């Protein structure tokens, strides 16, 4: 069924190694300017989607400069609730815009039907990226909060260091090597066709450099909105699986829109208001293969 979302404004302010790690509840909103000491990110730990304040990506590209990108928020997405279906490696999140009626100015409809404060982009975010010998600084856009840039440092053997300043907090990723294996031979199969995909399986040769393999499979863009299936598995496991009930609802209108894989080293840092995730590695452009 086509999912039609109620209008929502985005305002700005200055200021688990498995896919089903949904055990926590979103923390209460915390002031964007409250000072907090340095927070060291924990390697190989992921953020649960409903606790996420955003993701910082350092993407390695063959033949092109590596890039960094981020979009960070002052609180987790209020439209995300617990997953409605899970496997050992995937979690299906569904949102219905019929959950509540009109909310007052500055509020939006939460996943459980109540009106809650809108989340706001963190326009004051600053990211410093270093390779042990030099570093570059990137600032979030003053209007949208989006952060993006190309890197003219590092290399295949770089141990990347990332420091994210977010309001009064400083989040640090210790020297970490990005995953570089392109997962040659990765295959993603479905039971049916693009309109009724059925169960989905991704397999790949286990890489030597470890990390995790992830994919967020969104609902078709004609529906849009926070209905999706997240899959993540240790790269050494060689695969992940999503049941049909977690894939078929995404294939509305013009069908399934699989977004490929990420092979990354992951770290997460926790703040009182939520969790920031860092991903260092590759995007693997692989489509789905019907039977």
URBELQUI-V242640 format. One record per residue. N is the residue number from 1. RES is the residue in one letter. PHI is phi in whole degrees, -180 to 180 (999 if undefined). Layout:
# URBELQUI-V242640
n->N res->RES phi->PHI
n->N res->RES phi->PHI
This chain:
# URBELQUI-V242640
n->1 res->X phi->999
n->2 res->X phi->-66
n->3 res->X phi->-98
n->4 res->X phi->-109
n->5 res->X phi->-94
n->6 res->X phi->-67
n->7 res->X phi->-64
n->8 res->X phi->-142
n->9 res->X phi->-84
n->10 res->X phi->-113
n->11 res->X phi->-109
n->12 res->X phi->-118
n->13 res->X phi->-144
n->14 res->X phi->-88
n->15 res->X phi->-5
n->16 res->X phi->999
n->17 res->X phi->-66
n->18 res->X phi->-128
n->19 res->X phi->-71
n->20 res->X phi->-103
n->21 res->X phi->-76
n->22 res->X phi->-119
n->23 res->X phi->-83
n->24 res->X phi->-91
n->25 res->X phi->-118
n->26 res->X phi->-58
n->27 res->X phi->-72
n->28 res->X phi->-64
n->29 res->X phi->-59
n->30 res->X phi->-127
n->31 res->X phi->-56
n->32 res->X phi->-68
n->33 res->X phi->-113
n->34 res->X phi->-66
n->35 res->X phi->-65
n->36 res->X phi->-147
n->37 res->X phi->-64
n->38 res->X phi->-55
n->39 res->X phi->-117
n->40 res->X phi->-86
n->41 res->X phi->-68
n->42 res->X phi->-97
n->43 res->X phi->-67
n->44 res->X phi->66
n->45 res->X phi->-117
n->46 res->X phi->-104
n->47 res->X phi->-90
n->48 res->X phi->-66
n->49 res->X phi->-52
n->50 res->X phi->-81
n->51 res->X phi->-111
n->52 res->X phi->-76
n->53 res->X phi->-97
n->54 res->X phi->136
n->55 res->X phi->-128
n->56 res->X phi->-104
n->57 res->X phi->-116
n->58 res->X phi->-114
n->59 res->X phi->-107
n->60 res->X phi->-90
n->61 res->X phi->-124
n->62 res->X phi->-72
n->63 res->X phi->79
n->64 res->X phi->-134
n->65 res->X phi->-62
n->66 res->X phi->-66
n->67 res->X phi->-131
n->68 res->X phi->-123
n->69 res->X phi->-153
n->70 res->X phi->-162
n->71 res->X phi->-141
n->72 res->X phi->-120
n->73 res->X phi->-131
n->74 res->X phi->-84
n->75 res->X phi->-162
n->76 res->X phi->-64
n->77 res->X phi->-64
n->78 res->X phi->-70
n->79 res->X phi->-82
n->80 res->X phi->-96
n->81 res->X phi->-117
n->82 res->X phi->-62
n->83 res->X phi->-64
n->84 res->X phi->-96
n->85 res->X phi->-155
n->86 res->X phi->-143
n->87 res->X phi->-120
n->88 res->X phi->-66
n->89 res->X phi->-127
n->90 res->X phi->-136
n->91 res->X phi->-140
n->92 res->X phi->-101
n->93 res->X phi->-110
n->94 res->X phi->-127
n->95 res->X phi->-125
n->96 res->X phi->-117
n->97 res->X phi->-74
n->98 res->X phi->-85
n->99 res->X phi->-65
n->100 res->X phi->-153
n->101 res->X phi->-90
n->102 res->X phi->-76
n->103 res->X phi->-105
n->104 res->X phi->-69
n->105 res->X phi->-54
n->106 res->X phi->88
n->107 res->X phi->-124
n->108 res->X phi->-141
n->109 res->X phi->-79
n->110 res->X phi->-83
n->111 res->X phi->-62
n->112 res->X phi->-94
n->113 res->X phi->101
n->114 res->X phi->-90
n->115 res->X phi->-86
n->116 res->X phi->-133
n->117 res->X phi->-59
n->118 res->X phi->-65
n->119 res->X phi->-82
n->120 res->X phi->-127
n->121 res->X phi->-67
n->122 res->X phi->-89
n->123 res->X phi->-79
n->124 res->X phi->-95
n->125 res->X phi->-68
n->126 res->X phi->-133
n->127 res->X phi->-120
n->128 res->X phi->-111
n->129 res->X phi->-117
n->130 res->X phi->-131
n->131 res->X phi->-119
n->132 res->X phi->97
n->133 res->X phi->-122
n->134 res->X phi->-149
n->135 res->X phi->-148
n->136 res->X phi->-131
n->137 res->X phi->-118
n->138 res->X phi->-131
n->139 res->X phi->-110
n->140 res->X phi->-67
n->141 res->X phi->-60
n->142 res->X phi->-70
n->143 res->X phi->-107
n->144 res->X phi->-91
n->145 res->X phi->82
n->146 res->X phi->-73
n->147 res->X phi->-127
n->148 res->X phi->-156
n->149 res->X phi->-174
n->150 res->X phi->-97
n->151 res->X phi->-109
n->152 res->X phi->-109
n->153 res->X phi->-140
n->154 res->X phi->82
n->155 res->X phi->171
n->156 res->X phi->-57
n->157 res->X phi->-102
n->158 res->X phi->-71
n->159 res->X phi->-101
n->160 res->X phi->-77
n->161 res->X phi->-120
n->162 res->X phi->-123
n->163 res->X phi->-129
n->164 res->X phi->-110
n->165 res->X phi->-97
n->166 res->X phi->-136
n->167 res->X phi->63
n->168 res->X phi->-95
n->169 res->X phi->-108
n->170 res->X phi->-123
n->171 res->X phi->-108
n->172 res->X phi->-125
n->173 res->X phi->-104
n->174 res->X phi->-67
n->175 res->X phi->-49
n->176 res->X phi->-138
n->177 res->X phi->-88
n->178 res->X phi->-70
n->179 res->X phi->-71
n->180 res->X phi->-121
n->181 res->X phi->-66
n->182 res->X phi->-80
n->183 res->X phi->54
n->184 res->X phi->-56
n->185 res->X phi->97
n->186 res->X phi->-64
n->187 res->X phi->-134
n->188 res->X phi->-122
n->189 res->X phi->-119
n->190 res->X phi->-127
n->191 res->X phi->-75
n->192 res->X phi->-117
n->193 res->X phi->-115
n->194 res->X phi->-68
n->195 res->X phi->-85
n->196 res->X phi->-131
n->197 res->X phi->-68
n->198 res->X phi->72
n->199 res->X phi->-65
n->200 res->X phi->-123
n->201 res->X phi->-130
n->202 res->X phi->-115
n->203 res->X phi->-134
n->204 res->X phi->-157
n->205 res->X phi->-68
n->206 res->X phi->-61
n->207 res->X phi->-79
n->208 res->X phi->-78
n->209 res->X phi->-98
n->210 res->X phi->65
n->211 res->X phi->84
n->212 res->X phi->-125
n->213 res->X phi->-115
n->214 res->X phi->-131
n->215 res->X phi->-159
n->216 res->X phi->-107
n->217 res->X phi->-99
n->218 res->X phi->-85
n->219 res->X phi->-67
n->220 res->X phi->-48
n->221 res->X phi->-64
n->222 res->X phi->-69
n->223 res->X phi->-99
n->224 res->X phi->59
n->225 res->X phi->87
n->226 res->X phi->-82
n->227 res->X phi->-115
n->228 res->X phi->-164
n->229 res->X phi->-122
n->230 res->X phi->-96
n->231 res->X phi->-127
n->232 res->X phi->-155
n->233 res->X phi->-148
n->234 res->X phi->-55
n->235 res->X phi->-58
n->236 res->X phi->-65
n->237 res->X phi->-75
n->238 res->X phi->78
n->239 res->X phi->174
n->240 res->X phi->-143
n->241 res->X phi->-138
n->242 res->X phi->-122
n->243 res->X phi->-71
n->244 res->X phi->-57
n->245 res->X phi->-66
n->246 res->X phi->-99
n->247 res->X phi->-116
n->248 res->X phi->-56
n->249 res->X phi->-66
n->250 res->X phi->-83
n->251 res->X phi->-95
n->252 res->X phi->-87
n->253 res->X phi->56
n->254 res->X phi->-101
n->255 res->X phi->105
n->256 res->X phi->-71
n->257 res->X phi->-122
n->258 res->X phi->-69
n->259 res->X phi->-106
n->260 res->X phi->86
n->261 res->X phi->-120
n->262 res->X phi->-120
n->263 res->X phi->-111
n->264 res->X phi->-141
n->265 res->X phi->-95
n->266 res->X phi->-113
n->267 res->X phi->-143
n->268 res->X phi->-135
n->269 res->X phi->-128
n->270 res->X phi->-107
n->271 res->X phi->-117
n->272 res->X phi->-56
n->273 res->X phi->-92
n->274 res->X phi->158
n->275 res->X phi->-130
n->276 res->X phi->-111
n->277 res->X phi->-111
n->278 res->X phi->-116
n->279 res->X phi->-129
n->280 res->X phi->-124
n->281 res->X phi->163
n->282 res->X phi->-117
n->283 res->X phi->-101
n->284 res->X phi->-111
n->285 res->X phi->-86
n->286 res->X phi->-132
n->287 res->X phi->-96
n->288 res->X phi->-88
n->289 res->X phi->-117
n->290 res->X phi->-69
n->291 res->X phi->-66
